[in-house]
Amino acid sequence: MYTAAFTRHLIDWQKQSGRHDLPWQNTRDAYRVWLSEIMLQQTQVTTVIPYYQRFLARFPDVAALAAAPVDDVLAHWAGLGYYARARNLHRCAQAIVTVHDGKFPNSPALLAELPGIGRSTAAAIAAFAYGTRAAILDGNVKRVLCRQFAIEGFPGSTPVERRLWELAESLLPEHEIEAYTQGLMDLGATCCTRSKPNCAACPVAADCLARSQQRQQELPWPKPRPVQPERSAFFLLIDDGQRLLLERRPPSGLWGGLLVPPEGDPASVLAALGLRAEECRNLPAFRHVFTHFKLTLTPVWCRVIPPASVAEAGRSWVAHSELVTAGVPTPFRKLFAGLYQAKG
């Protein structure tokens, strides 16, 4: 393995051709580094940038985030998906303020003990904020290493992941850890992509075993995927003419902590709420794909007779004009925008 050459070429390439103008770069502010790393988990840079900027405008530092209501945090996160990240972000901010006196630890081990921060994210935060020499191993890095060194097997399996961690640590430079870490991220995002890797622009292509063996599409091995189960559900758009009734989901589980229309059999839900509908009609069903299953949603619009008061905890009436800015999941935001903006 050409480990020394790999590391040196990557650092030189990052300095010349890597990304240098992202909003969270050129700073040692651990809060900004941490926020970007959490948002970038399973989300592309182009998607993250506007969310990151709006989030910072509302929560400029860790103290402001820790003091904010979790509902406000979720509302600013809505649309990024994987909402457990937002809840852990809030919990982590509170832990930083109460346990660490408002300062992020510079130790990857201590960072990894905080909510929502795993081993790789902790290393990235420590490297960018403090210059700490630590190895990262996110999905992009796994792909780079599997191709560069022809590592076979699914990289998420325990034995392969252990081997990749050992390799990642052996490649660490003695100096310039920031450029090396960013170089790994840039290489996986811009050259060594999942499909159609740009080997001609890759700074380490000369020693890449996958390239020399013409196995770029084979490596890394994909995860064995079971058939995704299909589910279906009715969601009631209970409308009093000016407002829609929404209910807060439990903190964990599907759309945890967000506002959604009541789910269930329309007649049963209306009866349980003590409401009578003047009109009910099914709207076109649509499907939303989650990580582990596919959900077919059938919205049922119901006009209820005013005055409609539902005082039960966890439910609230939201004005039509506020629906698209409330903390609701993406599929419902799109539904509300099409339905109520079209109306008026």
Long-range contacts (C-beta under 8 A, 24 or more apart in sequence): 1-149, 2-207, 3-170, 3-171, 5-204, 5-207, 6-148, 6-171, 6-204, 6-207, 7-171, 7-172, 7-173, 7-180, 8-173, 9-203, 9-204, 10-180, 10-183, 10-184, 10-187, 10-203, 10-204, 11-173, 11-176, 11-179, 11-180, 11-183, 12-203, 13-183, 13-187, 13-203, 13-204, 14-179, 14-180, 14-182, 14-183, 14-186, 15-179, 17-186, 17-201, 17-203, 18-179, 18-182, 18-183, 18-186, 19-182, 19-186, 19-189, 19-190, 22-49, 23-49, 23-52, 23-53, 24-52, 25-182, 28-128, 28-129, 28-130, 29-129, 30-103, 30-104, 30-125, 30-129, 30-130, 31-61, 31-62, 31-104, 32-56, 33-124, 33-125, 33-128, 33-129, 34-92, 34-104, 34-117, 34-125, 34-129, 35-89, 37-121, 37-124, 37-125, 38-85, 38-88, 38-89, 38-116, 38-117, 38-121, 39-80, 39-85, 41-82, 41-85, 41-121, 41-138, 42-81, 42-82, 42-139, 43-80, 43-81, 43-82, 45-189, 47-80, 48-80, 51-76, 51-77, 51-79, 51-80, 62-93, 62-96, 62-97, 62-102, 62-104, 63-97, 63-102, 65-89, 65-90, 65-93, 66-90, 66-93, 66-94, 66-96, 66-97, 66-98, 70-257, 71-257, 71-327, 74-257, 74-258, 74-327, 75-325, 75-326, 75-327, 77-327, 78-258, 78-326, 78-327, 78-328, 78-329, 78-330, 78-333, 79-330, 79-333, 81-330, 83-255, 83-256, 83-257, 83-258, 84-116, 84-252, 84-256, 85-116, 86-257, 87-251, 87-256, 87-257, 88-115, 88-116, 89-116, 91-115, 91-116, 92-116, 92-117, 104-129, 106-130, 106-132, 107-132, 108-132, 108-134, 123-181, 124-181, 127-177, 127-178, 127-181, 128-178, 128-181, 128-182, 131-177, 131-178, 132-177, 133-172, 133-173, 133-174, 133-177, 134-172, 134-177, 135-165, 135-168, 135-169, 135-171, 135-172, 136-168, 136-181, 136-184, 136-185, 137-161, 137-164, 137-165, 137-168, 138-185, 138-188, 139-188, 140-184, 140-185, 140-187, 140-188, 140-189, 140-192, 141-168, 141-184, 141-185, 141-188, 142-220, 143-188, 143-192, 143-194, 143-220, 144-184, 144-187, 144-188, 144-192, 146-210, 146-219, 146-220, 146-221, 147-192, 147-197, 147-208, 147-209, 147-210, 147-211, 147-215, 147-216, 147-219, 147-220, 148-204, 148-207, 148-208, 148-209, 148-210, 149-209, 150-209, 150-210, 150-213, 150-215, 150-219, 151-219, 151-220, 152-219, 152-221, 153-221, 154-220, 154-221, 154-222, 154-223, 154-224, 155-220, 155-221, 156-223, 228-289, 228-292, 228-293, 228-294, 229-292, 229-293, 229-294, 230-293, 230-294, 230-296, 231-293, 231-294, 231-295, 231-296, 232-285, 232-295, 232-296, 232-297, 232-298, 233-263, 233-264, 233-295, 233-296, 233-297, 233-298, 234-263, 234-264, 234-265, 234-266, 234-298, 234-299, 234-300, 235-260, 235-261, 235-262, 235-263, 235-297, 235-298, 235-299, 235-300, 235-332, 236-261, 236-262, 236-263, 236-264, 236-266, 236-269, 236-270, 236-299, 236-300, 236-302, 237-261, 237-283, 237-299, 237-300, 237-301, 237-302, 237-339, 238-262, 238-270, 238-273, 238-275, 238-277, 238-302, 238-304, 238-308, 239-301, 239-302, 239-303, 239-304, 240-303, 240-304, 240-306, 240-307, 240-308, 240-317, 241-303, 241-306, 242-319, 242-320, 243-317, 243-318, 243-319, 243-320, 244-317, 244-318, 244-320, 244-323, 244-336, 245-273, 245-308, 245-310, 245-315, 245-316, 245-317, 245-318, 246-315, 246-316, 246-317, 246-318, 246-326, 246-328, 247-314, 247-315, 247-316, 248-314, 248-315, 248-316, 254-290, 255-329, 257-327, 258-327, 258-328, 258-329, 259-316, 259-318, 259-326, 259-327, 259-328, 260-328, 260-329, 260-332, 261-299, 261-332, 262-315, 266-300, 266-302, 270-302, 270-304, 273-310, 273-312, 274-310, 275-304, 275-305, 275-308, 275-310, 276-304, 276-305, 277-302, 277-303, 277-304, 277-305, 278-303, 278-304, 278-305, 279-303, 283-335, 283-339, 286-331, 286-335, 288-331, 297-331, 299-335, 301-339, 320-344
